[in-house]
Each structure stands twice: as C-alpha cells, then as structure tokens.
Amino acid sequence: MTQTAPRTPDRDALMRSLTEVIQHLGLDGNSNGLAETPRRIADMYLELFEGLWLDPHEPLAVQFEEGHSEMVILKDIPFYSMCEHHFLPFHGRAHLGYLPDGRIVGLSKLARTVEIYARRPQVQERLTSQIADCVEEVLGAKGVGVVIEAEHLCMTSRGIRKPGSRMVTSAMRGRFRDGEKTREEFLRLIGS
C-alpha cells in the first residue's frame, strides 16, 4: 500500500525556524559563517527527505517477462538515511534478493526503491520491512529477503558513543521466510 505523501514543505518557514534555532543556541546568525546556514540546512533537509514526496512502488512498475524463477540478488547497495529520533544520519549497505514469479525488474530499480525509502525520517527496522513489503507486493515475488547493515551516528557521535558499532536487520517474506534452504542460500550469497 502506498503511503499518502506529506504536504510539500515550506522552505521559507523552515529557514525561519532554523534561524531561530541558531539564535536559541546563542550564536550570531549574522556572522560570516552562519548567515547562509539556515538556507543550506533547509536545502539539505529537502534533499535528505526527498523520499517523502516520491512513490517507492514507481521504479518497480517497469517489469520484464523473462520466465526466470531463480534467486535474483542485488547486494552492497549503499544508502544514507536519517534517524527519526535525533535527525542524525545512519548509513550502510542493503542487500536485497527476490524469487521472481516470471517477472523481473532492472537492478537499478531495486536500488532506487531502497533509496526512496531511505530518504525519509526512518528507523532501520521499518526501512528493512518497507523495502521487503514493496518488492513482494509490486513484483508478486514468491519470496523476498532484505538485510541491512548500518552505523547510526545517534549512537556513535552522542549518547553511548560507540563508533564502529553496526546494526543488522532482516526482513524475510514468502519462501525466504518459510524455506530454510532458500533463506540460507540468500544469506550465504550476500556473505552474511
């Protein structure tokens, strides 16, 4: 199911809010280094959250009848996302596999779907499930597996401060969930 996109952001209001944040921090927002910071941060947020205004199902709409029913895997897909709890980045690699039911998509379309979901305020667990559900739903795949490994700056640069810690999440659907051999093959092929 496609989520309803939020309303288009008000860039000017966002810049005004960021100007207030700078002032509340006791900084001189008119200084040479900070004068353009609200605009730069607003533009950065609009880029980092562009997935809010894009449909992740759309890249998967162009499919090809190939009669292929063996596992297809795209691994080591780099991504950057923002933790919705602290608005700090988390980044890593996604591994995505599916068992087609005769229809395949271009590999770049799989990476694009990952990118659209990652470009939203996220938690890694939801990101992993959203990607798996989308591929299963749109492709009608007989099975889907998604594994994401990521480092979270909200954990490494603040709070507990444990750089190098990586979180791993997985979502298995269909034969990847129900078939132990299929799941094991997928995990072996992605090197997990």
N, C-alpha and C positions, 0 to 999 in steps of 0.2 A: 504494500500500500504506500503510495506517495504521500509524504507529509505536505501540508499546506505551507508554502513559503512565507516567512515573516514579511512584514511590510518593508519596502525599500527604506534603507537608513537615511537619516537626515544628517548629511556630512557636516553642515554648518553647526547644528546643535551639538554634534559630537565634538567638534573643535572647541566650542564654547565650554563644554563640560571638562575637556582636557586642560583648558586654560585655568579653570577653577582648581583642578587637582594640583597643578603646578603652584598656584598661589597658596593653596592649603598646605602644601609642603614647605612653605616659607621661602620659596625660590623666587628670583626676579624673572618673571616671564618675559620681560622686555630685553633681557641680556642678549648679547650676540648669539650665544649658543642655544638659547631656549626660545627665541622669538618665533621660529618656524616649527618648533616641536609639536604643538597641537595639530598642525596640518599634517606633518609627517606621520604622527601616530594614528590620526584618523584614516589616512590613506592606507597605512599598514593594516589596520583592523579591517577595512573594507576588502583588502586583498586576502588576508588570512581567513576571513569568514565568508568568502565568496561562495562557498558550497551551500550556504543558506538559501541562495537565490537560484541554484541550479538543480535540475532533476537528475539524480543518480541512475535512474532507470533509462534515461535517454541514450547514453552511449551504447547500451546493450541492445538497443532496438534493431540495429542492422545485424542480421544473422544470416548465416550461410548453411544451406542444406548440404551436409557432407556425408551423412551416414556413419560418422565417426562416433564410436561409443566407448572408447578407451579414455583413460585419465588425461586431462589437459592441466598443466600447471604453469603458472607464472610466479616465479619466486624472486625474492630480494627486491620487492617494489619499495623504493624509498618513499617516505611520507613525513610530513610535518603537520602537527595538529596543535590545538590549544586546549589545555585542561580547563574545563568549565568552572572548576572550583577556585582557581587562582589566576586564570588568564595568563598562565605561563606555558611555554611550549613543551610538548613531548614529541619525540621523533624516533624513527626506527625503520624497520622493514616489515612489509606484509608479504605473506606467502598465500597464494590463492589457487586452489585446484577445484576442478569440477568434472563430473562424468556427464558428457553430453547425451542427449536423447536424440541424436541425429543432427542437431543444430549447433554450430559453433559461432564464436564472435572473434573479431580481430583482437590480438593480445593488448594493443594499446587501449582498447575499450575497457578491458578489465582494470588496467592501471588507472584509467580516467574515473571509473566508478569508485575506486579506493580514494583517489584524490578528492572527489566531490564530498564524500562523507568525512574525510579528514579535515577539510576546510570548513569545519563548523566547531563551535564550542563542544567539547567531547569528553567522555571518559573512555578509556581504552576498551573496556568490556562491551560497551554499547557499540562502539565503532566496529569491533570484530563481528558482532551479531548482525549489525545492519548490512555489512558487506555480504555476509553469507546469505541472509534472507533475500537480498536484492537479486543476487545471481541465481539463487534457486527459483525465485518467483518469475523473473523475466525470461530466463533461458529454459525453464522447465527441466532443469538438470536433474538427473537421477541421484546425484549426490554432490555436496559442496563441502569443502574444507577450507578454513581460513585460520592461519596462525599469525599473530602479530607479536613482534618483539620490540620494545621501546624503552627509551630512557626518558624520565619525566623530570624536567627542571624544577617542578614544585617540590620534588623530593631531594634533588641533588644540589640545588643552589640555595635552599632555605630549609627551615624545619629540621629534619634529621640530618641533612647534608651528607648524603652518601653517594658521591659521584661514581659512575660506572655501574650502578645497580640497574638492572633491566627487568621489566615486567613482561611476562609472556602470557598471552591469552589465546584461546582457541574457540572456534565455533564449528561444529560438525553437523551436517544436515544429510538426510537420506542415507544412502549407502555408506557415506563416510562415518556416520554415527552408528548405524546398525551393523555394518560389516567390519569385523575386526581386521580382516586381511586388507581390505581397501584402505582403512584408516592407517594401518601400519605401513602400507606401500606409500601412501601420501607423506607420512611423517619421515620415512626413510629417504624419499626423493627430495624433500626440502632440507634434509640434513638435520632434522630435529631429533 
